[in-house]
Amino acid sequence: MNQYYIGLAKKGKTLVIEARRDKDSLSCELYDYMGLHETTKAQLYAKRYLILKLMRKRKPTVYGNLRYAIID
Protein backbone atom coordinates (compact mmCIF):
# COMPACT_ATOMS: atom_id res chain seq x y z
CA MET A 1 0.00 0.00 0.00
CA ASN A 2 1.18 3.49 -0.82
CA GLN A 3 0.12 6.91 0.31
CA TYR A 4 -1.22 9.21 -2.37
CA TYR A 5 -2.60 12.72 -2.35
CA ILE A 6 -5.83 12.61 -4.36
CA GLY A 7 -7.30 15.45 -6.38
CA LEU A 8 -10.17 15.60 -8.87
CA ALA A 9 -10.09 17.47 -12.14
CA LYS A 10 -12.19 17.48 -15.31
CA LYS A 11 -11.24 17.15 -18.95
CA GLY A 12 -14.18 17.30 -21.33
CA LYS A 13 -16.65 14.64 -20.15
CA THR A 14 -13.99 12.82 -18.13
CA LEU A 15 -13.26 12.86 -14.41
CA VAL A 16 -9.50 12.87 -13.91
CA ILE A 17 -8.53 11.32 -10.58
CA GLU A 18 -5.00 12.52 -9.86
CA ALA A 19 -2.94 10.43 -7.45
CA ARG A 20 0.45 11.85 -6.47
CA ARG A 21 2.99 10.98 -3.80
CA ASP A 22 3.92 14.66 -3.50
CA LYS A 23 1.10 17.10 -2.78
CA ASP A 24 2.85 19.84 -4.76
CA SER A 25 2.71 17.66 -7.88
CA LEU A 26 -1.09 17.86 -8.08
CA SER A 27 -2.52 20.01 -10.84
CA CYS A 28 -3.43 23.58 -9.96
CA GLU A 29 -6.73 23.09 -11.85
CA LEU A 30 -8.36 20.74 -9.34
CA TYR A 31 -12.04 21.00 -8.57
CA ASP A 32 -11.68 19.04 -5.33
CA TYR A 33 -8.78 18.00 -3.14
CA MET A 34 -9.57 14.73 -1.39
CA GLY A 35 -6.54 14.54 0.91
CA LEU A 36 -4.00 11.83 1.66
CA HIS A 37 -5.15 8.23 1.20
CA GLU A 38 -3.54 4.85 1.70
CA THR A 39 -4.29 3.07 -1.59
CA THR A 40 -2.80 1.88 -4.84
CA LYS A 41 -3.38 3.15 -8.34
CA ALA A 42 -4.80 -0.29 -9.21
CA GLN A 43 -7.41 0.09 -6.45
CA LEU A 44 -8.28 3.58 -7.67
CA TYR A 45 -8.57 2.26 -11.22
CA ALA A 46 -10.93 -0.50 -10.09
CA LYS A 47 -13.12 2.02 -8.22
CA ARG A 48 -12.94 4.93 -10.68
CA TYR A 49 -16.59 4.68 -11.76
CA LEU A 50 -17.76 4.38 -8.16
CA ILE A 51 -15.82 7.57 -7.39
CA LEU A 52 -17.46 9.24 -10.40
CA LYS A 53 -20.91 8.12 -9.24
CA LEU A 54 -20.30 9.43 -5.71
CA MET A 55 -19.01 12.79 -6.95
CA ARG A 56 -21.92 13.18 -9.39
CA LYS A 57 -24.26 12.67 -6.43
CA ARG A 58 -22.28 14.94 -4.09
CA LYS A 59 -21.78 17.83 -6.52
CA PRO A 60 -24.14 17.43 -9.50
CA THR A 61 -23.51 20.96 -10.78
CA VAL A 62 -19.77 20.24 -11.07
CA TYR A 63 -19.63 16.56 -12.03
CA GLY A 64 -23.15 15.83 -13.30
CA ASN A 65 -22.29 15.87 -17.02
CA LEU A 66 -19.23 13.59 -16.76
CA ARG A 67 -19.43 10.10 -18.27
CA TYR A 68 -15.91 8.69 -18.00
CA ALA A 69 -13.22 8.40 -15.32
CA ILE A 70 -9.46 7.94 -15.56
CA ILE A 71 -6.56 7.71 -13.13
CA ASP A 72 -3.63 10.01 -13.70
PDB file as gemmi writes it, atoms N, CA and C in Angstrom:
CRYST1    1.000    1.000    1.000  90.00  90.00  90.00 P 1                      
ATOM      1  N   MET A   1       0.844  -1.178   0.000  1.00  0.00           N  
ATOM      2  CA  MET A   1       0.000   0.000   0.000  1.00  0.00           C  
ATOM      3  C   MET A   1       0.891   1.243   0.000  1.00  0.00           C  
ATOM      4  N   ASN A   2       0.455   2.223  -0.741  1.00  0.00           N  
ATOM      5  CA  ASN A   2       1.182   3.488  -0.823  1.00  0.00           C  
ATOM      6  C   ASN A   2       0.283   4.616  -0.375  1.00  0.00           C  
ATOM      7  N   GLN A   3       0.890   5.730  -0.032  1.00  0.00           N  
ATOM      8  CA  GLN A   3       0.124   6.914   0.311  1.00  0.00           C  
ATOM      9  C   GLN A   3       0.126   7.865  -0.872  1.00  0.00           C  
ATOM     10  N   TYR A   4      -1.068   8.293  -1.254  1.00  0.00           N  
ATOM     11  CA  TYR A   4      -1.225   9.205  -2.373  1.00  0.00           C  
ATOM     12  C   TYR A   4      -2.100  10.381  -1.969  1.00  0.00           C  
ATOM     13  N   TYR A   5      -1.732  11.556  -2.448  1.00  0.00           N  
ATOM     14  CA  TYR A   5      -2.596  12.721  -2.352  1.00  0.00           C  
ATOM     15  C   TYR A   5      -3.526  12.653  -3.558  1.00  0.00           C  
ATOM     16  N   ILE A   6      -4.829  12.789  -3.315  1.00  0.00           N  
ATOM     17  CA  ILE A   6      -5.826  12.615  -4.361  1.00  0.00           C  
ATOM     18  C   ILE A   6      -6.491  13.953  -4.654  1.00  0.00           C  
ATOM     19  N   GLY A   7      -6.599  14.259  -5.934  1.00  0.00           N  
ATOM     20  CA  GLY A   7      -7.305  15.445  -6.385  1.00  0.00           C  
ATOM     21  C   GLY A   7      -8.170  15.091  -7.580  1.00  0.00           C  
ATOM     22  N   LEU A   8      -9.244  15.855  -7.771  1.00  0.00           N  
ATOM     23  CA  LEU A   8     -10.172  15.602  -8.865  1.00  0.00           C  
ATOM     24  C   LEU A   8     -10.194  16.785  -9.825  1.00  0.00           C  
ATOM     25  N   ALA A   9     -10.049  16.467 -11.090  1.00  0.00           N  
ATOM     26  CA  ALA A   9     -10.092  17.474 -12.136  1.00  0.00           C  
ATOM     27  C   ALA A   9     -11.046  16.987 -13.226  1.00  0.00           C  
ATOM     28  N   LYS A  10     -11.332  17.853 -14.194  1.00  0.00           N  
ATOM     29  CA  LYS A  10     -12.190  17.479 -15.310  1.00  0.00           C  
ATOM     30  C   LYS A  10     -11.472  17.778 -16.619  1.00  0.00           C  
ATOM     31  N   LYS A  11     -11.744  16.927 -17.600  1.00  0.00           N  
ATOM     32  CA  LYS A  11     -11.238  17.153 -18.948  1.00  0.00           C  
ATOM     33  C   LYS A  11     -12.336  16.692 -19.900  1.00  0.00           C  
ATOM     34  N   GLY A  12     -13.039  17.648 -20.485  1.00  0.00           N  
ATOM     35  CA  GLY A  12     -14.178  17.298 -21.328  1.00  0.00           C  
ATOM     36  C   GLY A  12     -15.245  16.610 -20.492  1.00  0.00           C  
ATOM     37  N   LYS A  13     -15.641  15.414 -20.886  1.00  0.00           N  
ATOM     38  CA  LYS A  13     -16.645  14.641 -20.150  1.00  0.00           C  
ATOM     39  C   LYS A  13     -16.004  13.576 -19.259  1.00  0.00           C  
ATOM     40  N   THR A  14     -14.746  13.801 -18.898  1.00  0.00           N  
ATOM     41  CA  THR A  14     -13.987  12.817 -18.128  1.00  0.00           C  
ATOM     42  C   THR A  14     -13.569  13.364 -16.771  1.00  0.00           C  
ATOM     43  N   LEU A  15     -13.786  12.563 -15.740  1.00  0.00           N  
ATOM     44  CA  LEU A  15     -13.263  12.861 -14.412  1.00  0.00           C  
ATOM     45  C   LEU A  15     -11.827  12.358 -14.366  1.00  0.00           C  
ATOM     46  N   VAL A  16     -10.903  13.239 -14.025  1.00  0.00           N  
ATOM     47  CA  VAL A  16      -9.499  12.869 -13.908  1.00  0.00           C  
ATOM     48  C   VAL A  16      -9.179  12.771 -12.423  1.00  0.00           C  
ATOM     49  N   ILE A  17      -8.876  11.565 -11.977  1.00  0.00           N  
ATOM     50  CA  ILE A  17      -8.528  11.324 -10.580  1.00  0.00           C  
ATOM     51  C   ILE A  17      -7.002  11.327 -10.498  1.00  0.00           C  
ATOM     52  N   GLU A  18      -6.454  12.397  -9.957  1.00  0.00           N  
ATOM     53  CA  GLU A  18      -5.004  12.524  -9.856  1.00  0.00           C  
ATOM     54  C   GLU A  18      -4.535  11.912  -8.544  1.00  0.00           C  
ATOM     55  N   ALA A  19      -3.529  11.063  -8.626  1.00  0.00           N  
ATOM     56  CA  ALA A  19      -2.937  10.429  -7.451  1.00  0.00           C  
ATOM     57  C   ALA A  19      -1.436  10.697  -7.487  1.00  0.00           C  
ATOM     58  N   ARG A  20      -0.955  11.456  -6.512  1.00  0.00           N  
ATOM     59  CA  ARG A  20       0.451  11.850  -6.473  1.00  0.00           C  
ATOM     60  C   ARG A  20       1.031  11.573  -5.098  1.00  0.00           C  
ATOM     61  N   ARG A  21       2.297  11.196  -5.072  1.00  0.00           N  
ATOM     62  CA  ARG A  21       2.989  10.985  -3.795  1.00  0.00           C  
ATOM     63  C   ARG A  21       3.394  12.310  -3.165  1.00  0.00           C  
ATOM     64  N   ASP A  22       3.559  13.332  -3.983  1.00  0.00           N  
ATOM     65  CA  ASP A  22       3.921  14.664  -3.502  1.00  0.00           C  
ATOM     66  C   ASP A  22       2.743  15.608  -3.748  1.00  0.00           C  
ATOM     67  N   LYS A  23       2.262  16.213  -2.693  1.00  0.00           N  
ATOM     68  CA  LYS A  23       1.097  17.104  -2.783  1.00  0.00           C  
ATOM     69  C   LYS A  23       1.324  18.240  -3.774  1.00  0.00           C  
ATOM     70  N   ASP A  24       2.543  18.723  -3.856  1.00  0.00           N  
ATOM     71  CA  ASP A  24       2.852  19.837  -4.756  1.00  0.00           C  
ATOM     72  C   ASP A  24       2.836  19.429  -6.220  1.00  0.00           C  
ATOM     73  N   SER A  25       2.756  18.138  -6.501  1.00  0.00           N  
ATOM     74  CA  SER A  25       2.712  17.659  -7.880  1.00  0.00           C  
ATOM     75  C   SER A  25       1.293  17.591  -8.443  1.00  0.00           C  
ATOM     76  N   LEU A  26       0.294  17.841  -7.599  1.00  0.00           N  
ATOM     77  CA  LEU A  26      -1.086  17.859  -8.081  1.00  0.00           C  
ATOM     78  C   LEU A  26      -1.303  19.071  -8.981  1.00  0.00           C  
ATOM     79  N   SER A  27      -2.185  18.930  -9.923  1.00  0.00           N  
ATOM     80  CA  SER A  27      -2.522  20.011 -10.842  1.00  0.00           C  
ATOM     81  C   SER A  27      -3.096  21.199 -10.072  1.00  0.00           C  
ATOM     82  N   CYS A  28      -2.862  22.376 -10.583  1.00  0.00           N  
ATOM     83  CA  CYS A  28      -3.427  23.576  -9.962  1.00  0.00           C  
ATOM     84  C   CYS A  28      -4.881  23.785 -10.411  1.00  0.00           C  
ATOM     85  N   GLU A  29      -5.370  22.957 -11.321  1.00  0.00           N  
ATOM     86  CA  GLU A  29      -6.732  23.095 -11.854  1.00  0.00           C  
ATOM     87  C   GLU A  29      -7.698  22.075 -11.253  1.00  0.00           C  
ATOM     88  N   LEU A  30      -7.490  21.707  -9.997  1.00  0.00           N  
ATOM     89  CA  LEU A  30      -8.359  20.742  -9.336  1.00  0.00           C  
ATOM     90  C   LEU A  30      -9.700  21.379  -8.981  1.00  0.00           C  
ATOM     91  N   TYR A  31     -10.733  20.574  -9.053  1.00  0.00           N  
ATOM     92  CA  TYR A  31     -12.045  20.997  -8.571  1.00  0.00           C  
ATOM     93  C   TYR A  31     -12.211  20.618  -7.110  1.00  0.00           C  
ATOM     94  N   ASP A  32     -11.618  19.486  -6.724  1.00  0.00           N  
ATOM     95  CA  ASP A  32     -11.682  19.044  -5.333  1.00  0.00           C  
ATOM     96  C   ASP A  32     -10.372  18.374  -4.947  1.00  0.00           C  
ATOM     97  N   TYR A  33      -9.942  18.660  -3.730  1.00  0.00           N  
ATOM     98  CA  TYR A  33      -8.779  18.001  -3.141  1.00  0.00           C  
ATOM     99  C   TYR A  33      -9.323  17.029  -2.107  1.00  0.00           C  
ATOM    100  N   MET A  34      -8.991  15.756  -2.247  1.00  0.00           N  
ATOM    101  CA  MET A  34      -9.567  14.726  -1.394  1.00  0.00           C  
ATOM    102  C   MET A  34      -8.647  14.308  -0.247  1.00  0.00           C  
ATOM    103  N   GLY A  35      -7.436  14.825  -0.203  1.00  0.00           N  
ATOM    104  CA  GLY A  35      -6.541  14.538   0.909  1.00  0.00           C  
ATOM    105  C   GLY A  35      -5.611  13.365   0.648  1.00  0.00           C  
ATOM    106  N   LEU A  36      -4.971  12.925   1.716  1.00  0.00           N  
ATOM    107  CA  LEU A  36      -4.003  11.833   1.661  1.00  0.00           C  
ATOM    108  C   LEU A  36      -4.721  10.517   1.941  1.00  0.00           C  
ATOM    109  N   HIS A  37      -4.500   9.540   1.064  1.00  0.00           N  
ATOM    110  CA  HIS A  37      -5.154   8.233   1.204  1.00  0.00           C  
ATOM    111  C   HIS A  37      -4.131   7.113   1.065  1.00  0.00           C  
ATOM    112  N   GLU A  38      -4.358   6.060   1.815  1.00  0.00           N  
ATOM    113  CA  GLU A  38      -3.539   4.851   1.696  1.00  0.00           C  
ATOM    114  C   GLU A  38      -4.237   3.943   0.687  1.00  0.00           C  
ATOM    115  N   THR A  39      -3.666   3.824  -0.502  1.00  0.00           N  
ATOM    116  CA  THR A  39      -4.289   3.072  -1.587  1.00  0.00           C  
ATOM    117  C   THR A  39      -3.238   2.732  -2.629  1.00  0.00           C  
ATOM    118  N   THR A  40      -3.666   2.111  -3.688  1.00  0.00           N  
ATOM    119  CA  THR A  40      -2.801   1.879  -4.838  1.00  0.00           C  
ATOM    120  C   THR A  40      -3.503   2.432  -6.068  1.00  0.00           C  
ATOM    121  N   LYS A  41      -2.751   2.665  -7.114  1.00  0.00           N  
ATOM    122  CA  LYS A  41      -3.382   3.151  -8.341  1.00  0.00           C  
ATOM    123  C   LYS A  41      -4.286   2.076  -8.938  1.00  0.00           C  
ATOM    124  N   ALA A  42      -3.942   0.812  -8.727  1.00  0.00           N  
ATOM    125  CA  ALA A  42      -4.798  -0.285  -9.206  1.00  0.00           C  
ATOM    126  C   ALA A  42      -6.146  -0.269  -8.489  1.00  0.00           C  
ATOM    127  N   GLN A  43      -6.148   0.005  -7.193  1.00  0.00           N  
ATOM    128  CA  GLN A  43      -7.407   0.091  -6.453  1.00  0.00           C  
ATOM    129  C   GLN A  43      -8.237   1.280  -6.929  1.00  0.00           C  
ATOM    130  N   LEU A  44      -7.577   2.409  -7.153  1.00  0.00           N  
ATOM    131  CA  LEU A  44      -8.281   3.575  -7.670  1.00  0.00           C  
ATOM    132  C   LEU A  44      -8.873   3.286  -9.044  1.00  0.00           C  
ATOM    133  N   TYR A  45      -8.096   2.601  -9.885  1.00  0.00           N  
ATOM    134  CA  TYR A  45      -8.567   2.258 -11.218  1.00  0.00           C  
ATOM    135  C   TYR A  45      -9.818   1.381 -11.137  1.00  0.00           C  
ATOM    136  N   ALA A  46      -9.799   0.417 -10.240  1.00  0.00           N  
ATOM    137  CA  ALA A  46     -10.934  -0.498 -10.092  1.00  0.00           C  
ATOM    138  C   ALA A  46     -12.184   0.231  -9.584  1.00  0.00           C  
ATOM    139  N   LYS A  47     -11.999   1.303  -8.820  1.00  0.00           N  
ATOM    140  CA  LYS A  47     -13.122   2.021  -8.218  1.00  0.00           C  
ATOM    141  C   LYS A  47     -13.427   3.349  -8.899  1.00  0.00           C  
ATOM    142  N   ARG A  48     -12.817   3.606 -10.050  1.00  0.00           N  
ATOM    143  CA  ARG A  48     -12.943   4.927 -10.679  1.00  0.00           C  
ATOM    144  C   ARG A  48     -14.383   5.303 -10.997  1.00  0.00           C  
ATOM    145  N   TYR A  49     -15.207   4.353 -11.440  1.00  0.00           N  
ATOM    146  CA  TYR A  49     -16.594   4.684 -11.764  1.00  0.00           C  
ATOM    147  C   TYR A  49     -17.457   4.812 -10.513  1.00  0.00           C  
ATOM    148  N   LEU A  50     -17.086   4.162  -9.434  1.00  0.00           N  
ATOM    149  CA  LEU A  50     -17.756   4.375  -8.158  1.00  0.00           C  
ATOM    150  C   LEU A  50     -17.455   5.789  -7.658  1.00  0.00           C  
ATOM    151  N   ILE A  51     -16.206   6.213  -7.787  1.00  0.00           N  
ATOM    152  CA  ILE A  51     -15.815   7.575  -7.395  1.00  0.00           C  
ATOM    153  C   ILE A  51     -16.594   8.590  -8.229  1.00  0.00           C  
ATOM    154  N   LEU A  52     -16.697   8.351  -9.533  1.00  0.00           N  
ATOM    155  CA  LEU A  52     -17.464   9.244 -10.402  1.00  0.00           C  
ATOM    156  C   LEU A  52     -18.919   9.305  -9.953  1.00  0.00           C  
ATOM    157  N   LYS A  53     -19.511   8.165  -9.678  1.00  0.00           N  
ATOM    158  CA  LYS A  53     -20.911   8.118  -9.240  1.00  0.00           C  
ATOM    159  C   LYS A  53     -21.107   8.905  -7.942  1.00  0.00           C  
ATOM    160  N   LEU A  54     -20.196   8.723  -6.985  1.00  0.00           N  
ATOM    161  CA  LEU A  54     -20.300   9.431  -5.714  1.00  0.00           C  
ATOM    162  C   LEU A  54     -20.150  10.946  -5.893  1.00  0.00           C  
ATOM    163  N   MET A  55     -19.224  11.355  -6.742  1.00  0.00           N  
ATOM    164  CA  MET A  55     -19.005  12.791  -6.947  1.00  0.00           C  
ATOM    165  C   MET A  55     -20.155  13.419  -7.737  1.00  0.00           C  
ATOM    166  N   ARG A  56     -20.742  12.672  -8.661  1.00  0.00           N  
ATOM    167  CA  ARG A  56     -21.917  13.177  -9.392  1.00  0.00           C  
ATOM    168  C   ARG A  56     -23.076  13.409  -8.437  1.00  0.00           C  
ATOM    169  N   LYS A  57     -23.201  12.534  -7.431  1.00  0.00           N  
ATOM    170  CA  LYS A  57     -24.259  12.671  -6.432  1.00  0.00           C  
ATOM    171  C   LYS A  57     -23.956  13.812  -5.462  1.00  0.00           C  
ATOM    172  N   ARG A  58     -22.692  13.920  -5.064  1.00  0.00           N  
ATOM    173  CA  ARG A  58     -22.283  14.935  -4.087  1.00  0.00           C  
ATOM    174  C   ARG A  58     -22.324  16.350  -4.657  1.00  0.00           C  
ATOM    175  N   LYS A  59     -21.838  16.507  -5.887  1.00  0.00           N  
ATOM    176  CA  LYS A  59     -21.783  17.831  -6.524  1.00  0.00           C  
ATOM    177  C   LYS A  59     -22.283  17.736  -7.964  1.00  0.00           C  
ATOM    178  N   PRO A  60     -23.597  17.615  -8.143  1.00  0.00           N  
ATOM    179  CA  PRO A  60     -24.136  17.429  -9.501  1.00  0.00           C  
ATOM    180  C   PRO A  60     -23.873  18.612 -10.438  1.00  0.00           C  
ATOM    181  N   THR A  61     -23.763  19.811  -9.906  1.00  0.00           N  
ATOM    182  CA  THR A  61     -23.507  20.956 -10.785  1.00  0.00           C  
ATOM    183  C   THR A  61     -22.089  20.942 -11.340  1.00  0.00           C  
ATOM    184  N   VAL A  62     -21.159  20.309 -10.630  1.00  0.00           N  
ATOM    185  CA  VAL A  62     -19.770  20.242 -11.074  1.00  0.00           C  
ATOM    186  C   VAL A  62     -19.512  18.994 -11.907  1.00  0.00           C  
ATOM    187  N   TYR A  63     -19.987  17.848 -11.420  1.00  0.00           N  
ATOM    188  CA  TYR A  63     -19.631  16.556 -12.025  1.00  0.00           C  
ATOM    189  C   TYR A  63     -20.783  15.874 -12.764  1.00  0.00           C  
ATOM    190  N   GLY A  64     -21.963  16.472 -12.763  1.00  0.00           N  
ATOM    191  CA  GLY A  64     -23.154  15.830 -13.305  1.00  0.00           C  
ATOM    192  C   GLY A  64     -23.090  15.443 -14.772  1.00  0.00           C  
ATOM    193  N   ASN A  65     -22.329  16.164 -15.583  1.00  0.00           N  
ATOM    194  CA  ASN A  65     -22.285  15.875 -17.022  1.00  0.00           C  
ATOM    195  C   ASN A  65     -21.142  14.937 -17.408  1.00  0.00           C  
ATOM    196  N   LEU A  66     -20.368  14.456 -16.445  1.00  0.00           N  
ATOM    197  CA  LEU A  66     -19.230  13.592 -16.761  1.00  0.00           C  
ATOM    198  C   LEU A  66     -19.686  12.157 -16.980  1.00  0.00           C  
ATOM    199  N   ARG A  67     -19.046  11.471 -17.928  1.00  0.00           N  
ATOM    200  CA  ARG A  67     -19.430  10.099 -18.266  1.00  0.00           C  
ATOM    201  C   ARG A  67     -18.306   9.098 -18.078  1.00  0.00           C  
ATOM    202  N   TYR A  68     -17.070   9.563 -18.049  1.00  0.00           N  
ATOM    203  CA  TYR A  68     -15.906   8.687 -18.004  1.00  0.00           C  
ATOM    204  C   TYR A  68     -15.045   9.056 -16.801  1.00  0.00           C  
ATOM    205  N   ALA A  69     -14.138   8.147 -16.433  1.00  0.00           N  
ATOM    206  CA  ALA A  69     -13.218   8.399 -15.322  1.00  0.00           C  
ATOM    207  C   ALA A  69     -11.881   7.742 -15.624  1.00  0.00           C  
ATOM    208  N   ILE A  70     -10.805   8.470 -15.362  1.00  0.00           N  
ATOM    209  CA  ILE A  70      -9.456   7.939 -15.562  1.00  0.00           C  
ATOM    210  C   ILE A  70      -8.611   8.244 -14.331  1.00  0.00           C  
ATOM    211  N   ILE A  71      -7.539   7.490 -14.192  1.00  0.00           N  
ATOM    212  CA  ILE A  71      -6.563   7.713 -13.129  1.00  0.00           C  
ATOM    213  C   ILE A  71      -5.316   8.304 -13.765  1.00  0.00           C  
ATOM    214  N   ASP A  72      -4.834   9.369 -13.180  1.00  0.00           N  
ATOM    215  CA  ASP A  72      -3.626  10.009 -13.696  1.00  0.00           C  
ATOM    216  C   ASP A  72      -2.612  10.115 -12.567  1.00  0.00           C  
TER     217      ASP A  72                                                      
END                                                                             
